[in-house]
């Protein structure tokens, strides 16, 4: 996204406006038009929430529903839950303040971010579905795609993992599988966050089979459910 100062200068030059008041009005109009009309390209990434931040928020929500804390006011609840999580009340409150406003767009934004990154890979047109599940207290992504050449299976899996890492900052676990034309799984696996971040798109062609496939767990090949 352009620097705001550059945008301001651009609008100033384009409109030939000298007065600050007129410029301010034009700037507001320009920003609104950019948001609605897509003048600023959307970033290929979901909301910037880490797996740890989302897990802490989920733990706080669960703690608030603990019947043993019903008699306490909100401040006391926060303090007790924070202590149980091993953080300060201030740290927990900061986490809540960051995560809560982004929840409304977390699922759709993360799914869109992963899809957008997948489109930048060789398997972009093979993607069938991308789903984010937040019900378990941590973010689990599921990606399904149409299998390509069997010899490229490890590369395809690595590209899915890379795209998820880039487009879904909140994702803690990725489950992935590819299917044939009759929807039979021919490959499936899962991979956790630390391993996701170790995959470098630029080296997938070189290291997919010799290195990156070893980062995946529960790898299954051939027809299976």
TORTI-361643 format. One record per residue (C-alpha): residue number from 1; residue in three letters; chain; x, y, z. Coordinates in steps of 0.1 Angstrom, whole numbers, plus 5000, padded with zeros to 4 digits. Example, Ala and Ser with C-alpha at 12.3 -4.5 7.8 and 13.67 -1.06 7.14 Angstrom:
<node><k>1</k><r>ALA</r><c>A</c><east>5123</east><north>4955</north><up>5078</up></node>
<node><k>2</k><r>SER</r><c>A</c><east>5137</east><north>4989</north><up>5071</up></node>
% end
This chain:
<node><k>1</k><r>UNK</r><c>A</c><east>5000</east><north>5000</north><up>5000</up></node>
<node><k>2</k><r>UNK</r><c>A</c><east>5013</east><north>5035</north><up>4992</up></node>
<node><k>3</k><r>UNK</r><c>A</c><east>5027</east><north>5057</north><up>5019</up></node>
<node><k>4</k><r>UNK</r><c>A</c><east>5001</east><north>5082</north><up>5031</up></node>
<node><k>5</k><r>UNK</r><c>A</c><east>5024</east><north>5111</north><up>5025</up></node>
<node><k>6</k><r>UNK</r><c>A</c><east>5028</east><north>5099</north><up>4989</up></node>
<node><k>7</k><r>UNK</r><c>A</c><east>4991</east><north>5096</north><up>4985</up></node>
<node><k>8</k><r>UNK</r><c>A</c><east>4986</east><north>5131</north><up>4999</up></node>
<node><k>9</k><r>UNK</r><c>A</c><east>5012</east><north>5145</north><up>4975</up></node>
<node><k>10</k><r>UNK</r><c>A</c><east>4996</east><north>5127</north><up>4946</up></node>
<node><k>11</k><r>UNK</r><c>A</c><east>4962</east><north>5141</north><up>4953</up></node>
<node><k>12</k><r>UNK</r><c>A</c><east>4976</east><north>5175</north><up>4958</up></node>
<node><k>13</k><r>UNK</r><c>A</c><east>4994</east><north>5175</north><up>4924</up></node>
<node><k>14</k><r>UNK</r><c>A</c><east>4965</east><north>5158</north><up>4906</up></node>
<node><k>15</k><r>UNK</r><c>A</c><east>4938</east><north>5182</north><up>4918</up></node>
<node><k>16</k><r>UNK</r><c>A</c><east>4959</east><north>5213</north><up>4919</up></node>
<node><k>17</k><r>UNK</r><c>A</c><east>4945</east><north>5222</north><up>4953</up></node>
<node><k>18</k><r>UNK</r><c>A</c><east>4963</east><north>5247</north><up>4974</up></node>
<node><k>19</k><r>UNK</r><c>A</c><east>4941</east><north>5249</north><up>5005</up></node>
<node><k>20</k><r>UNK</r><c>A</c><east>4944</east><north>5224</north><up>5033</up></node>
<node><k>21</k><r>UNK</r><c>A</c><east>4906</east><north>5223</north><up>5038</up></node>
<node><k>22</k><r>UNK</r><c>A</c><east>4899</east><north>5214</north><up>5002</up></node>
<node><k>23</k><r>UNK</r><c>A</c><east>4927</east><north>5189</north><up>5002</up></node>
<node><k>24</k><r>UNK</r><c>A</c><east>4914</east><north>5172</north><up>5034</up></node>
<node><k>25</k><r>UNK</r><c>A</c><east>4880</east><north>5168</north><up>5017</up></node>
<node><k>26</k><r>UNK</r><c>A</c><east>4896</east><north>5153</north><up>4986</up></node>
<node><k>27</k><r>UNK</r><c>A</c><east>4917</east><north>5130</north><up>5007</up></node>
<node><k>28</k><r>UNK</r><c>A</c><east>4887</east><north>5116</north><up>5025</up></node>
<node><k>29</k><r>UNK</r><c>A</c><east>4869</east><north>5111</north><up>4992</up></node>
<node><k>30</k><r>UNK</r><c>A</c><east>4900</east><north>5094</north><up>4978</up></node>
<node><k>31</k><r>UNK</r><c>A</c><east>4904</east><north>5070</north><up>5007</up></node>
<node><k>32</k><r>UNK</r><c>A</c><east>4867</east><north>5060</north><up>5007</up></node>
<node><k>33</k><r>UNK</r><c>A</c><east>4868</east><north>5055</north><up>4969</up></node>
<node><k>34</k><r>UNK</r><c>A</c><east>4900</east><north>5034</north><up>4973</up></node>
<node><k>35</k><r>UNK</r><c>A</c><east>4885</east><north>5012</north><up>4999</up></node>
<node><k>36</k><r>UNK</r><c>A</c><east>4852</east><north>5007</north><up>4980</up></node>
<node><k>37</k><r>UNK</r><c>A</c><east>4867</east><north>5005</north><up>4946</up></node>
<node><k>38</k><r>UNK</r><c>A</c><east>4899</east><north>4986</north><up>4953</up></node>
<node><k>39</k><r>UNK</r><c>A</c><east>4923</east><north>5013</north><up>4944</up></node>
<node><k>40</k><r>UNK</r><c>A</c><east>4946</east><north>4999</north><up>4971</up></node>
<node><k>41</k><r>UNK</r><c>A</c><east>4952</east><north>4962</north><up>4963</up></node>
<node><k>42</k><r>UNK</r><c>A</c><east>4942</east><north>4940</north><up>4992</up></node>
<node><k>43</k><r>UNK</r><c>A</c><east>4971</east><north>4923</north><up>5009</up></node>
<node><k>44</k><r>UNK</r><c>A</c><east>4973</east><north>4886</north><up>5004</up></node>
<node><k>45</k><r>UNK</r><c>A</c><east>4971</east><north>4879</north><up>5041</up></node>
<node><k>46</k><r>UNK</r><c>A</c><east>4945</east><north>4873</north><up>5067</up></node>
<node><k>47</k><r>UNK</r><c>A</c><east>4942</east><north>4895</north><up>5099</up></node>
<node><k>48</k><r>UNK</r><c>A</c><east>4976</east><north>4897</north><up>5117</up></node>
<node><k>49</k><r>UNK</r><c>A</c><east>4969</east><north>4875</north><up>5146</up></node>
<node><k>50</k><r>UNK</r><c>A</c><east>4994</east><north>4849</north><up>5156</up></node>
<node><k>51</k><r>UNK</r><c>A</c><east>4984</east><north>4814</north><up>5167</up></node>
<node><k>52</k><r>UNK</r><c>A</c><east>4995</east><north>4822</north><up>5202</up></node>
<node><k>53</k><r>UNK</r><c>A</c><east>4974</east><north>4853</north><up>5204</up></node>
<node><k>54</k><r>UNK</r><c>A</c><east>4943</east><north>4835</north><up>5192</up></node>
<node><k>55</k><r>UNK</r><c>A</c><east>4949</east><north>4807</north><up>5216</up></node>
<node><k>56</k><r>UNK</r><c>A</c><east>4953</east><north>4831</north><up>5245</up></node>
<node><k>57</k><r>UNK</r><c>A</c><east>4921</east><north>4849</north><up>5235</up></node>
<node><k>58</k><r>UNK</r><c>A</c><east>4902</east><north>4816</north><up>5233</up></node>
<node><k>59</k><r>UNK</r><c>A</c><east>4915</east><north>4806</north><up>5267</up></node>
<node><k>60</k><r>UNK</r><c>A</c><east>4903</east><north>4839</north><up>5282</up></node>
<node><k>61</k><r>UNK</r><c>A</c><east>4868</east><north>4834</north><up>5266</up></node>
<node><k>62</k><r>UNK</r><c>A</c><east>4867</east><north>4799</north><up>5280</up></node>
<node><k>63</k><r>UNK</r><c>A</c><east>4878</east><north>4811</north><up>5314</up></node>
<node><k>64</k><r>UNK</r><c>A</c><east>4851</east><north>4838</north><up>5315</up></node>
<node><k>65</k><r>UNK</r><c>A</c><east>4825</east><north>4810</north><up>5312</up></node>
<node><k>66</k><r>UNK</r><c>A</c><east>4839</east><north>4790</north><up>5341</up></node>
<node><k>67</k><r>UNK</r><c>A</c><east>4812</east><north>4788</north><up>5368</up></node>
<node><k>68</k><r>UNK</r><c>A</c><east>4838</east><north>4791</north><up>5395</up></node>
<node><k>69</k><r>UNK</r><c>A</c><east>4844</east><north>4827</north><up>5384</up></node>
<node><k>70</k><r>UNK</r><c>A</c><east>4808</east><north>4838</north><up>5383</up></node>
<node><k>71</k><r>UNK</r><c>A</c><east>4810</east><north>4856</north><up>5416</up></node>
<node><k>72</k><r>UNK</r><c>A</c><east>4839</east><north>4878</north><up>5405</up></node>
<node><k>73</k><r>UNK</r><c>A</c><east>4837</east><north>4911</north><up>5386</up></node>
<node><k>74</k><r>UNK</r><c>A</c><east>4853</east><north>4915</north><up>5352</up></node>
<node><k>75</k><r>UNK</r><c>A</c><east>4886</east><north>4929</north><up>5366</up></node>
<node><k>76</k><r>UNK</r><c>A</c><east>4890</east><north>4900</north><up>5391</up></node>
<node><k>77</k><r>UNK</r><c>A</c><east>4882</east><north>4875</north><up>5364</up></node>
<node><k>78</k><r>UNK</r><c>A</c><east>4908</east><north>4890</north><up>5341</up></node>
<node><k>79</k><r>UNK</r><c>A</c><east>4934</east><north>4889</north><up>5369</up></node>
<node><k>80</k><r>UNK</r><c>A</c><east>4927</east><north>4853</north><up>5378</up></node>
<node><k>81</k><r>UNK</r><c>A</c><east>4926</east><north>4841</north><up>5342</up></node>
<node><k>82</k><r>UNK</r><c>A</c><east>4958</east><north>4860</north><up>5334</up></node>
<node><k>83</k><r>UNK</r><c>A</c><east>4975</east><north>4843</north><up>5363</up></node>
<node><k>84</k><r>UNK</r><c>A</c><east>4964</east><north>4809</north><up>5352</up></node>
<node><k>85</k><r>UNK</r><c>A</c><east>4978</east><north>4816</north><up>5317</up></node>
<node><k>86</k><r>UNK</r><c>A</c><east>5011</east><north>4828</north><up>5331</up></node>
<node><k>87</k><r>UNK</r><c>A</c><east>5008</east><north>4864</north><up>5319</up></node>
<node><k>88</k><r>UNK</r><c>A</c><east>5000</east><north>4897</north><up>5335</up></node>
<node><k>89</k><r>UNK</r><c>A</c><east>4965</east><north>4913</north><up>5334</up></node>
<node><k>90</k><r>UNK</r><c>A</c><east>4979</east><north>4940</north><up>5312</up></node>
<node><k>91</k><r>UNK</r><c>A</c><east>4993</east><north>4915</north><up>5287</up></node>
<node><k>92</k><r>UNK</r><c>A</c><east>4960</east><north>4896</north><up>5286</up></node>
<node><k>93</k><r>UNK</r><c>A</c><east>4940</east><north>4928</north><up>5282</up></node>
<node><k>94</k><r>UNK</r><c>A</c><east>4962</east><north>4940</north><up>5254</up></node>
<node><k>95</k><r>UNK</r><c>A</c><east>4958</east><north>4906</north><up>5237</up></node>
<node><k>96</k><r>UNK</r><c>A</c><east>4920</east><north>4909</north><up>5240</up></node>
<node><k>97</k><r>UNK</r><c>A</c><east>4920</east><north>4944</north><up>5226</up></node>
<node><k>98</k><r>UNK</r><c>A</c><east>4940</east><north>4933</north><up>5196</up></node>
<node><k>99</k><r>UNK</r><c>A</c><east>4921</east><north>4901</north><up>5188</up></node>
<node><k>100</k><r>UNK</r><c>A</c><east>4885</east><north>4909</north><up>5195</up></node>
<node><k>101</k><r>UNK</r><c>A</c><east>4880</east><north>4936</north><up>5168</up></node>
<node><k>102</k><r>UNK</r><c>A</c><east>4895</east><north>4913</north><up>5142</up></node>
<node><k>103</k><r>UNK</r><c>A</c><east>4873</east><north>4883</north><up>5149</up></node>
<node><k>104</k><r>UNK</r><c>A</c><east>4846</east><north>4894</north><up>5126</up></node>
<node><k>105</k><r>UNK</r><c>A</c><east>4869</east><north>4891</north><up>5096</up></node>
<node><k>106</k><r>UNK</r><c>A</c><east>4892</east><north>4864</north><up>5109</up></node>
<node><k>107</k><r>UNK</r><c>A</c><east>4877</east><north>4834</north><up>5092</up></node>
<node><k>108</k><r>UNK</r><c>A</c><east>4868</east><north>4850</north><up>5058</up></node>
<node><k>109</k><r>UNK</r><c>A</c><east>4899</east><north>4871</north><up>5057</up></node>
<node><k>110</k><r>UNK</r><c>A</c><east>4922</east><north>4842</north><up>5064</up></node>
<node><k>111</k><r>UNK</r><c>A</c><east>4905</east><north>4820</north><up>5039</up></node>
<node><k>112</k><r>UNK</r><c>A</c><east>4908</east><north>4847</north><up>5013</up></node>
<node><k>113</k><r>UNK</r><c>A</c><east>4944</east><north>4854</north><up>5021</up></node>
<node><k>114</k><r>UNK</r><c>A</c><east>4954</east><north>4817</north><up>5017</up></node>
<node><k>115</k><r>UNK</r><c>A</c><east>4934</east><north>4815</north><up>4984</up></node>
<node><k>116</k><r>UNK</r><c>A</c><east>4951</east><north>4846</north><up>4971</up></node>
<node><k>117</k><r>UNK</r><c>A</c><east>4986</east><north>4832</north><up>4979</up></node>
<node><k>118</k><r>UNK</r><c>A</c><east>4976</east><north>4798</north><up>4964</up></node>
<node><k>119</k><r>UNK</r><c>A</c><east>4968</east><north>4816</north><up>4931</up></node>
<node><k>120</k><r>UNK</r><c>A</c><east>5005</east><north>4827</north><up>4930</up></node>
<node><k>121</k><r>UNK</r><c>A</c><east>5016</east><north>4791</north><up>4929</up></node>
<node><k>122</k><r>UNK</r><c>A</c><east>5017</east><north>4765</north><up>4901</up></node>
<node><k>123</k><r>UNK</r><c>A</c><east>4986</east><north>4747</north><up>4917</up></node>
<node><k>124</k><r>UNK</r><c>A</c><east>4964</east><north>4778</north><up>4918</up></node>
<node><k>125</k><r>UNK</r><c>A</c><east>4939</east><north>4765</north><up>4893</up></node>
<node><k>126</k><r>UNK</r><c>A</c><east>4938</east><north>4731</north><up>4911</up></node>
<node><k>127</k><r>UNK</r><c>A</c><east>4925</east><north>4744</north><up>4944</up></node>
<node><k>128</k><r>UNK</r><c>A</c><east>4891</east><north>4730</north><up>4953</up></node>
<node><k>129</k><r>UNK</r><c>A</c><east>4885</east><north>4745</north><up>4988</up></node>
<node><k>130</k><r>UNK</r><c>A</c><east>4901</east><north>4764</north><up>5016</up></node>
<node><k>131</k><r>UNK</r><c>A</c><east>4885</east><north>4764</north><up>5051</up></node>
<node><k>132</k><r>UNK</r><c>A</c><east>4895</east><north>4778</north><up>5085</up></node>
<node><k>133</k><r>UNK</r><c>A</c><east>4881</east><north>4762</north><up>5117</up></node>
<node><k>134</k><r>UNK</r><c>A</c><east>4883</east><north>4782</north><up>5149</up></node>
<node><k>135</k><r>UNK</r><c>A</c><east>4861</east><north>4760</north><up>5171</up></node>
<node><k>136</k><r>UNK</r><c>A</c><east>4889</east><north>4741</north><up>5189</up></node>
<node><k>137</k><r>UNK</r><c>A</c><east>4905</east><north>4771</north><up>5205</up></node>
<node><k>138</k><r>UNK</r><c>A</c><east>4932</east><north>4773</north><up>5179</up></node>
<node><k>139</k><r>UNK</r><c>A</c><east>4931</east><north>4779</north><up>5142</up></node>
<node><k>140</k><r>UNK</r><c>A</c><east>4930</east><north>4749</north><up>5119</up></node>
<node><k>141</k><r>UNK</r><c>A</c><east>4931</east><north>4753</north><up>5081</up></node>
<node><k>142</k><r>UNK</r><c>A</c><east>4920</east><north>4727</north><up>5056</up></node>
<node><k>143</k><r>UNK</r><c>A</c><east>4930</east><north>4729</north><up>5020</up></node>
<node><k>144</k><r>UNK</r><c>A</c><east>4918</east><north>4705</north><up>4992</up></node>
<node><k>145</k><r>UNK</r><c>A</c><east>4931</east><north>4705</north><up>4957</up></node>
<node><k>146</k><r>UNK</r><c>A</c><east>4930</east><north>4684</north><up>4925</up></node>
<node><k>147</k><r>UNK</r><c>A</c><east>4960</east><north>4661</north><up>4923</up></node>
<node><k>148</k><r>UNK</r><c>A</c><east>4984</east><north>4668</north><up>4895</up></node>
<node><k>149</k><r>UNK</r><c>A</c><east>5011</east><north>4646</north><up>4882</up></node>
<node><k>150</k><r>UNK</r><c>A</c><east>5021</east><north>4620</north><up>4909</up></node>
<node><k>151</k><r>UNK</r><c>A</c><east>5057</east><north>4630</north><up>4906</up></node>
<node><k>152</k><r>UNK</r><c>A</c><east>5048</east><north>4665</north><up>4917</up></node>
<node><k>153</k><r>UNK</r><c>A</c><east>5028</east><north>4656</north><up>4947</up></node>
<node><k>154</k><r>UNK</r><c>A</c><east>5055</east><north>4667</north><up>4972</up></node>
<node><k>155</k><r>UNK</r><c>A</c><east>5059</east><north>4700</north><up>4954</up></node>
<node><k>156</k><r>UNK</r><c>A</c><east>5021</east><north>4706</north><up>4955</up></node>
<node><k>157</k><r>UNK</r><c>A</c><east>5020</east><north>4699</north><up>4992</up></node>
<node><k>158</k><r>UNK</r><c>A</c><east>5049</east><north>4723</north><up>4998</up></node>
<node><k>159</k><r>UNK</r><c>A</c><east>5031</east><north>4750</north><up>4978</up></node>
<node><k>160</k><r>UNK</r><c>A</c><east>4999</east><north>4746</north><up>4998</up></node>
<node><k>161</k><r>UNK</r><c>A</c><east>5019</east><north>4748</north><up>5031</up></node>
<node><k>162</k><r>UNK</r><c>A</c><east>5038</east><north>4779</north><up>5019</up></node>
<node><k>163</k><r>UNK</r><c>A</c><east>5006</east><north>4797</north><up>5008</up></node>
<node><k>164</k><r>UNK</r><c>A</c><east>4990</east><north>4789</north><up>5041</up></node>
<node><k>165</k><r>UNK</r><c>A</c><east>5020</east><north>4802</north><up>5060</up></node>
<node><k>166</k><r>UNK</r><c>A</c><east>5019</east><north>4835</north><up>5041</up></node>
<node><k>167</k><r>UNK</r><c>A</c><east>4982</east><north>4840</north><up>5038</up></node>
<node><k>168</k><r>UNK</r><c>A</c><east>4971</east><north>4827</north><up>5072</up></node>
<node><k>169</k><r>UNK</r><c>A</c><east>4991</east><north>4841</north><up>5101</up></node>
<node><k>170</k><r>UNK</r><c>A</c><east>4967</east><north>4827</north><up>5126</up></node>
<node><k>171</k><r>UNK</r><c>A</c><east>4969</east><north>4791</north><up>5114</up></node>
<node><k>172</k><r>UNK</r><c>A</c><east>4984</east><north>4767</north><up>5139</up></node>
<node><k>173</k><r>UNK</r><c>A</c><east>4977</east><north>4735</north><up>5121</up></node>
<node><k>174</k><r>UNK</r><c>A</c><east>4972</east><north>4728</north><up>5084</up></node>
<node><k>175</k><r>UNK</r><c>A</c><east>4954</east><north>4697</north><up>5071</up></node>
<node><k>176</k><r>UNK</r><c>A</c><east>4958</east><north>4692</north><up>5034</up></node>
<node><k>177</k><r>UNK</r><c>A</c><east>4948</east><north>4666</north><up>5008</up></node>
<node><k>178</k><r>UNK</r><c>A</c><east>4944</east><north>4662</north><up>4970</up></node>
<node><k>179</k><r>UNK</r><c>A</c><east>4918</east><north>4643</north><up>4952</up></node>
<node><k>180</k><r>UNK</r><c>A</c><east>4914</east><north>4627</north><up>4917</up></node>
<node><k>181</k><r>UNK</r><c>A</c><east>4885</east><north>4633</north><up>4893</up></node>
<node><k>182</k><r>UNK</r><c>A</c><east>4861</east><north>4611</north><up>4914</up></node>
<node><k>183</k><r>UNK</r><c>A</c><east>4871</east><north>4628</north><up>4947</up></node>
<node><k>184</k><r>UNK</r><c>A</c><east>4892</east><north>4600</north><up>4960</up></node>
<node><k>185</k><r>UNK</r><c>A</c><east>4921</east><north>4611</north><up>4982</up></node>
<node><k>186</k><r>UNK</r><c>A</c><east>4955</east><north>4603</north><up>4967</up></node>
<node><k>187</k><r>UNK</r><c>A</c><east>4976</east><north>4623</north><up>4992</up></node>
<node><k>188</k><r>UNK</r><c>A</c><east>4969</east><north>4637</north><up>5027</up></node>
<node><k>189</k><r>UNK</r><c>A</c><east>4990</east><north>4651</north><up>5055</up></node>
<node><k>190</k><r>UNK</r><c>A</c><east>4992</east><north>4677</north><up>5082</up></node>
<node><k>191</k><r>UNK</r><c>A</c><east>5018</east><north>4702</north><up>5093</up></node>
<node><k>192</k><r>UNK</r><c>A</c><east>5021</east><north>4726</north><up>5122</up></node>
<node><k>193</k><r>UNK</r><c>A</c><east>5030</east><north>4762</north><up>5124</up></node>
<node><k>194</k><r>UNK</r><c>A</c><east>5068</east><north>4761</north><up>5131</up></node>
<node><k>195</k><r>UNK</r><c>A</c><east>5072</east><north>4737</north><up>5101</up></node>
<node><k>196</k><r>UNK</r><c>A</c><east>5050</east><north>4758</north><up>5079</up></node>
<node><k>197</k><r>UNK</r><c>A</c><east>5073</east><north>4788</north><up>5083</up></node>
<node><k>198</k><r>UNK</r><c>A</c><east>5103</east><north>4768</north><up>5073</up></node>
<node><k>199</k><r>UNK</r><c>A</c><east>5092</east><north>4764</north><up>5037</up></node>
<node><k>200</k><r>UNK</r><c>A</c><east>5107</east><north>4788</north><up>5012</up></node>
<node><k>201</k><r>UNK</r><c>A</c><east>5087</east><north>4792</north><up>4980</up></node>
<node><k>202</k><r>UNK</r><c>A</c><east>5119</east><north>4799</north><up>4960</up></node>
<node><k>203</k><r>UNK</r><c>A</c><east>5134</east><north>4765</north><up>4969</up></node>
<node><k>204</k><r>UNK</r><c>A</c><east>5103</east><north>4743</north><up>4966</up></node>
<node><k>205</k><r>UNK</r><c>A</c><east>5113</east><north>4729</north><up>4932</up></node>
<node><k>206</k><r>UNK</r><c>A</c><east>5147</east><north>4719</north><up>4946</up></node>
<node><k>207</k><r>UNK</r><c>A</c><east>5139</east><north>4707</north><up>4981</up></node>
<node><k>208</k><r>UNK</r><c>A</c><east>5102</east><north>4695</north><up>4981</up></node>
<node><k>209</k><r>UNK</r><c>A</c><east>5111</east><north>4658</north><up>4980</up></node>
<node><k>210</k><r>UNK</r><c>A</c><east>5144</east><north>4658</north><up>4998</up></node>
<node><k>211</k><r>UNK</r><c>A</c><east>5137</east><north>4682</north><up>5026</up></node>
<node><k>212</k><r>UNK</r><c>A</c><east>5102</east><north>4698</north><up>5029</up></node>
<node><k>213</k><r>UNK</r><c>A</c><east>5081</east><north>4666</north><up>5028</up></node>
<node><k>214</k><r>UNK</r><c>A</c><east>5099</east><north>4656</north><up>5060</up></node>
<node><k>215</k><r>UNK</r><c>A</c><east>5082</east><north>4685</north><up>5077</up></node>
<node><k>216</k><r>UNK</r><c>A</c><east>5048</east><north>4670</north><up>5072</up></node>
<node><k>217</k><r>UNK</r><c>A</c><east>5031</east><north>4645</north><up>5096</up></node>
<node><k>218</k><r>UNK</r><c>A</c><east>5007</east><north>4616</north><up>5089</up></node>
<node><k>219</k><r>UNK</r><c>A</c><east>5016</east><north>4615</north><up>5052</up></node>
<node><k>220</k><r>UNK</r><c>A</c><east>4994</east><north>4591</north><up>5033</up></node>
<node><k>221</k><r>UNK</r><c>A</c><east>4997</east><north>4583</north><up>4996</up></node>
<node><k>222</k><r>UNK</r><c>A</c><east>4975</east><north>4563</north><up>4972</up></node>
<node><k>223</k><r>UNK</r><c>A</c><east>4937</east><north>4560</north><up>4973</up></node>
<node><k>224</k><r>UNK</r><c>A</c><east>4924</east><north>4564</north><up>5009</up></node>
<node><k>225</k><r>UNK</r><c>A</c><east>4896</east><north>4580</north><up>5029</up></node>
% end
